[in-house]
Amino acid sequence: MLLKKFFKTSLAAAIDLASQTIMWTIEAIYIGKLSAAALAGHAMALQIVLVFFAILLTFVMGAGLIINRHIGARESLLADHIFGQAMMMGILMALAFATIWHSGAVHLFGLINENGGSQAQIAGVSYLRTIAYFGPCIMINFVATGIIRATGDTRYSMLVNLTVNGINFVLAPLLIFGLFGAPRLEVRGAAIAAGTAHTIGFLITFYLVRSHKTQVHLSFKELTTPNLRSFKELFKMGLPTTVEQLTWALGQLVVMSFAGAVSVVVLSTHSIFMRLQSVLSMIYMGFSLAAMSQMGQHLGANDSELAETGARTAHRVMGIFIGVAVLFMIIFAKTLIHIFTIDPATVALGQKAIFIFALAQIPKALNNVLSGNLRGIGMLKWLMFTTIAFVIVFEIGFNYISLFILGWSLYGIWGIQACDETIRLVLNYARFKNGAWRTRANS
């Protein structure tokens, strides 16, 4: 029963999250055919959007953690209250952020100073200002589907995002290149396609949360009646996860800059590995969210024994998956690298280094699921502080030494990440096995 429920939740979440990553990649390929400047402007606009999404993640994760406990305790009215409060904050922040995107686009893109920067600025400002008109619907839908996903209704979040990305997939080339009589709008067309698709997704999500199909119901009373205590609880629960994710992203950005300082070949090969890891990470995240929601709901029902059984099930399933994935990557190394490039030097380095990259995925995958269980328990500050410490010491400090002093190149980058994830896995496992959370759950 637990295995079936875990698969049902995790696989839907993995498909859901991977679909957005794939669509961003396809959109970048389309825009890259316009010009390098257009691609640079679009890439920076997307990074700006993702930073604002990371801020919204505070309320998504906070609401998901609290709601799972209420669902497990069969306190549906309290779950709906938290959902309404989170959506209220999401709406207010979405309106403010969309205004910033539109009015502050020129200032944000003033950061581009490289050759061809003016053209990149024009493209980026056009994209950001256009997407700003759809911004409220995009961000409100991000919060709503994020909470739906975090509370275990992943089949519905998957339905919404597959619909959104399917519509975007059809509209984007039509409006970017002016196909079949449509106007050629280039970068602006990409923004209109994405905005239109996400607005339709917003309408679908609104229907779902009002029709009692999901575990949470959007009550207009809860949506329009602010509760300061609930806001504080949402912020307290969500902030550590947001800081944790932003710290890891910043650390990887620094490592990318280190790779670029070594050589173009190291940078290009590292970028391919990062692209592969980003796809795999969506699967890890799907398993992690399933583990988090099940753990939270079991603890909400004061059943620590079932919670621990569910955690072991999640770890075993992830172990089998990542074992198969590692063998696949090692056997088909050359084919995987050729998907991204035919450059001989990059392919040669990629074939040699993919072994250590693949091995690094084992502790990373297992640690993702274990982190999901720890989030469900509520050990958010532990995860935040360990991530901050390991990013500073390993991802930045040790990578600097390995690249610029020891000359370990790409092997050093992924060897260090393997060590980073392995040590954190051991520490997180020790924290999980400590047992103090079982006493709190049954008290």
N, C-alpha and C positions, 0 to 999 in steps of 0.2 A: 504493500500500500504506500509506504513512504517512498520507495524507489519510483513507483509510477507517478506519484505527485511531484517528486523532484524533477523527473524527466519532463513532465508536462509543463512545469514552470520554467525550468532552465533553458530548454531548447527553444521555446517561444521567445524568451528574452534574448537569447543569442542571435536568432534570426532578426528580431526587431532591431537590435543595436547594430548588427553588421550591415543591415540594409542602408542605414544612414551613412556609414563610413564608405560603402561602395558608391553611393550616389554622389557624395562629395568628390570622390576620385574621378567619377565619370564627368562631373561638371567641370572639374579642373582640366581634364583632357579636352573637352569642347573649347573652353576659353583659351587654352594653350595654343589652339589652332589659329586664334586671332593674332596674337603677338605675345612676346615675352613680357612686355610692359603690362598688358591686360592680365596675364597670368599672375604677375607680381602684385598688382593692385587687388585682384580678387583674393589672392592668398592672404594678404594682410587684412582685408575686410573680414574674411572668415575668422581670422585669429581674434580680431576685435569682438566679433559676435560671440565667440567661444568664451572669452574672458567674462562677458556679461552673463552667459549661461552658467559659468562656474559660480558666480555670486548667487544666482537663483537656486543653485544646487543646495545651498544652505537650508532652504525651506522644503525642498523636495526630500532630502534625506532625513531632516528632522521630523517632518510629517510622517514619512514612511515608518520610521522607527517607533514613533509613539502610536500610530494607528495600528501597527501589527500587534502591539501589546493589548490594545482595546479589543481588537478582533478576536484574539485568543481568549480573552476574558469574557467574550460575548457582550461587550459594551458598545453596541452599534451606534447609539446616539452620541457617545463621546467620540467615537471614531469619525462620525460625520461632522461633529463640531470642529475637530482639529483640521479636517479636510477643508471645511469652509473658511477657517481662519487662514490656512496656508494659501488658499486661492485668493482671498482678499489681499494678502500681501503680494502675491504674484501679480495681480491685476495692477495694483498701484505702482509696483516696481517696473512692470512692463511698459506702462504709459510713460514713466520717467525715462527709462532706458531708450525707448523709441525716439523720444524728443532729443536725447543726447546724440543718438546716431545721426539724426537729420541735421541738427543745428551745429554739432561739433565735428562733423565729418572732415572738413577742411583742416581743422587744427590737429585732429588725430593723424591725418595723412601727411602732415608737415614733417613727420619723422622720417619720411623717405627722402634720402639725399643722394642716392647713388646715381650713376649714369642712366639716363632714361627715366629718372625719378618723376619728372613732371608728367609724362604719359601714364606712369603707374598711378600717380596721384589722381589724375583725371578718371581713370578706370575705377579705382578703388572708391573714390568719393561718389561716383555715379552709382556703383553697386550698393554702398552703404545707405545713401540717401533714399534710393528706391526701395530697398528692403525695409527701411524704417517705416514706410507707410503700412506695411503688413506686420510690423514689429509687435504690436500688442497681441494680435492673434497667434503669432509664432511663439512668443514667450509664455503666454497663458497656456497654450497647448503643451509646451515643454514642461511646465510645472504639473499640469493635470496628468499627462501620460506618464511622467516620471513617478508620481505618487501611485498611480494605478499599477505600474510595473513593480514598484518597491513593495506593494502589499500583496503581490502574488498573482494578480490578474494579468499575467503577461500575454495571454492569448488576445486580449483586447488591445493592449498597447502595440502588439505586433500587427494586428489588423489595421490600426490607425496609421502606423508608420509605413507599412507596405503600401497602403493606399496613397499616402503622401508622396513617397518616393517613386511609385509607379506613375503618378500624374506628372511629377517633376521630370521624370525620365522622358516622357513624351513631349512635354511643353518646351523643355530647355533647348533642344536643337532647332525647333520650329522658330522660336523667338530670337535665339542667338544668331542664326544664319539666315533667317527669313525664308524658310522652306514652305512650299505649297501655298504661296501667296501671302504668308504671314509677313509682317514688317521685320526687317533686319535691325534688331536693337542691340546686338552684341552683348556687352557686359550687363547693360541695363535689362536686356531680355532675360538673362540668367536670373536676375533678382526678381523680375516679375513672375517667372515660371516657379521659382522656389516659393515666393510669397503666396501665389495663388494656390499652390498645392498645400501649403501649411494652413491656409485659411480654411480650405475644405476639410483638412484634418481636424482643425479646431471645432468645426460644426459637428463632425462625427463624434468627437470626444464629448462635446456638450450634450449630445443626445444620450450617449452611454451613461454619463454620470447623473443624468436626470431621470433615466428610465429604470433605475434599480437593477441594472444588469451587472454592475460592478459591485465589489464589496463595500465601496464607499458611495454615498449619495450626496449630491450637491444640494444643500438646503439654502434657499435664498435668505432665510432668517440668519443662519450662521454666516453667510457670505457678507451680510450687511450690518452685523452687530459685532464691532471689534471687542476683543478681550485681551487686555494687556498681559495678563498672566500667561495666556496661551501663546502670545507672540514671543514672550521671553523663553518659554519652554521650547518652542520651535527653533529659536535662534541658538539656544544652549545645546540642543541635540544635533543641530545641523552644521554649526560652525567648524567643529574639529574635522569633519569629513571634507569640507570645502578647503580648509587650510592644507590638509593632507594631500588632496589631489592637485592643488595649485603648486605645492612644494615639489612634488614629483615631476610635474610638467616643466617647471622652471629648471630643475636639475637636468632633465633630458635635453633642454634647449642649450644649456651650458656644455653638455657633452657633445652635442652636435657641432657647436662652435669649435671645440677642441679638435674634433675629427677634421673639420674644414681647415684648421691651421696646420695639420699634418700633411695632407695632400688631397687632391681632387678625387683620386681613386678610393682612398679611405673614406672620404665623405660620401661618395656615391654608393659605395658598398654598404656603409653604415645606414644610409637612407633607405636602401632596399630592405635591410633587416628590420628597420623601424617600421616600414610599411607592412611587412609580414607580421611583425609583432602587434601592430595596431588591429589587424584583422583577428589574430588569435586572442587579443585582449578583449574583444567584444564577446567572444565565447566564454573566456574566463569570467567576465563581468556578469554574463547571463547565469552561470553557475553560482557566482558569488551572491547575486540578488536573490536567487532561489533559496540559498542557504540562510541568508539574512532573514527573509520573510518567514521561513519555517521556524527558525530559532526563536524569533520574536513572538510568533503566535503560540508556540509550545510553552514558552516561559510565561506568556500572558495567561495561559490556562494552568499555570503552576505545575507543569509536568516536565521536570528537569530530565527524567529518564528518557522520555520520548525525544526531548530536545537533543540529548547526547547521541541517541541512536540515529536521528536525522543527520547530525553532523558527521558521524562516521560514514553514513551512506553517501553523503555529498563528496567526502574525501576519496572514497573508493571509486566512484564514478569518474571523478576528475583524473585520478591516477591512471585509470584504463585509457581514457581519452588522450591524455598527453603522451602516454607511452606510444600509442599508435601514431600520433602526430609527429613525434620525434623521429620514429623510424621512416615515416613518409618523407620528411624533410631531408634526411641523410641520403636516402636512396635516390630521390629525384632532385638533388641539389642543383645540378646544371640546368634542368628544365625550369625550376623555380626562378633562378637568376635571369634566365633568358626571357622570362615574361616581362621583365622591367628594362633590360638592356642587352645589347649585343657587343658592347665594348669589351675587347679581349682581356684587358687588365682587370676590369671590374669583375668579369665572369670568373677569371682565374682566382682572384682573391676571395670572391664569394664562395666558390667551391671548397676552398681550403678552410675558411673561417666558419662555414655554416655548421660544422660539427659542434663547435663550442657554443654557437648561438642556439642551436637546437637543445643542447644539454641545459643551457640557462633557462629554457622554458619550463623544465620540470619543477624546480622549486618555485618559479614565478606562478605557475598555474595552481599548484597546491597551496601556496601562500594566499592567493586570491580567494579561494574558497574558505580557508581558515579565517581570513580577515572578515569575510562575510558573516561567519558565525560569531566572531568577536563583536562585530557591529550589532548583530541581533541581540547579543548579551548586554551591550551598552558600553563596551570598553573603547570608547571613541578617542578619549585623550591619549590612551596608551598607543593606539595606532598612529595618531597624529605626531606625537613626540618621537616615536621610533622612526617614522618616515623622515621627519626633519633631520634627526641625528644621522641616519644612514645616507641621506642624500648629500649632506655636507661632508661627511667623512669618506664615504665610498665613491659615490657618483661624481663628486667634484674633486675632493682631495686626492684619493688614490688614483683616479683617472688622470689627473694632471701629472702625477709622478710616473705612472706607467707609460704615458704618451711622450712626455717631454724630457724625462730624465732616463728612464729605462728603455724607451723606444720599442715598446711592445705592440704598437699599432692597434689594429682592429681586434687582435686576439686579447689584448689587455682590456679593452672596453667591455667586451662580452664576458671575459673571465671574471672581471670585477663585479659585473651585474649578477653573475651566477653566485659569487660569494655573498654579495649583498642579500640576495633573495634567500639563500640557504640559511644564513645566520638569522635573518628575521623569521624565517619559517620555524627554526628551532625555538627561538624566543617566544613566538606567538603560540606555538604548541605547548610550551611549558606554562604559559599564562593560561591557556585553555584548560590544561589538565590540573591546574592548581586547585580547582574545585570550589573556590569561594562563591562563585556565581550560582552554584547549585543551592547553597544554603540560602542565599538571598531570594532565589526563585521560589523556594518552598516555605519561606518565612511568612 
